[in-house]
Amino acid sequence: MVTEDSSADIVLRGGLLHVLDVEDTRAEAIAIRDGRIVAIGDDSAVAAHIGPRTAIVELDGRAVLPGINDAHLHASWLGALWPRTIFSPDGPPPEGPLVTTDAERRDALLRALELLASLGITSFTEPGIGPGEDDGPTGSFGSPVLRIYRELAAEGL
């Protein structure tokens, strides 16, 4: 019997889960509690983890993959450029500092986070930011970006 304390926070069911383990495991459903997977299997096996407050997502055959991490992404730079990147049909991105104030850096990071989430990228590694880049040409890689990341994290963003 599932109790309030043992039920999953969220169940995704009715889909195709690619576990990406060495056995190439596939399943129909997954139950998660406190940010941890508590069950993977067919819909009936995971149903044992559904309680009165469990959020249920009907996948309707859609696939679920483990989180995707971009291993080298400059979010402030991407957010400052977006949507006018080097691949834009509107021409090359502007030259010179892309962001010059903390408010612009914050807006750029939030824009990048929204874009990444919309693409299914659930985490990324921000390389090469910090004091060595404080006088960099874009304004996107210096110490202020680190401070803004800390502020966003403290706000749960």
Secondary structure, 3 states (H helix, E strand, C coil): CCCCCCCCCEEEECCEEECCCCCCCEECEEEEECCEEEEEECHHHHHCCCCCCCEEEECCCCEECCCEEECCCCHHHHHHHCCCCCCCCCCCCCCCCCCCCHHHHHHHHHHHHHHHHHCCEEEECCCCCCHHHCCCCCCCCCHHHHHHHHHHHHCCC
